[in-house]
């Protein structure tokens, strides 16, 4: 799951070296946290959140194959340091 999301996100951003994907395995849900450079946050979210929703849909579909609930979160600077 992590590799799939990382591949997609790195394809979207200007600074792929600053992409950080963290997969947190829980009892009922797996959370995929995406962190990118400040100037790339908009590219990952997209207009009206369309890119973010597409990432969530892809993750949900990939998780359904393995019967895993998946949540995708896009972290901002405030989330990381505040």
C-alpha positions, -999 to 999 in steps of 0.1 A, spaced: 0 0 0 27 24 10 47 18 -22 16 24 -44 7 57 -27 44 68 -27 47 62 -64 15 82 -72 24 111 -50 60 113 -62 46 115 -98 25 145 -88 49 168 -70 78 190 -80 101 178 -52 97 140 -51 128 138 -27 107 155 0 78 130 -1 75 110 31 49 82 34 43 67 68 21 36 72 5 32 106 -10 -2 112 -40 -3 136 -63 -30 147 -92 -20 125 -76 5 100 -43 12 83 -35 50 82 -13 62 53 2 96 62 15 117 33 40 145 39 53 167 11 72 200 6 50 230 15 48 242 -21 35 207 -32 7 204 -7 -18 219 -32 -8 195 -59 -15 165 -37 -48 179 -25 -59 192 -59 -88 215 -68 -117 209 -44 -98 180 -30 -101 159 -61 -66 145 -61 -68 137 -24 -101 119 -29 -87 99 -58 -58 88 -36 -82 77 -10 -103 58 -35 -72 40 -49 -61 31 -13 -95 19 -4 -97 -3 -35 -62 -17 -29 -71 -24 8 -104 -40 -1 -85 -67 -20 -68 -77 12 -99 -69 34 -81 -39 50 -97 -6 58 -74 22 47 -74 59 56 -52 84 38 -41 116 56 -22 145 41 0 161 68 9 198 67 36 217 86 13 224 115 5 186 118 42 178 119 55 205 142 26 218 162 
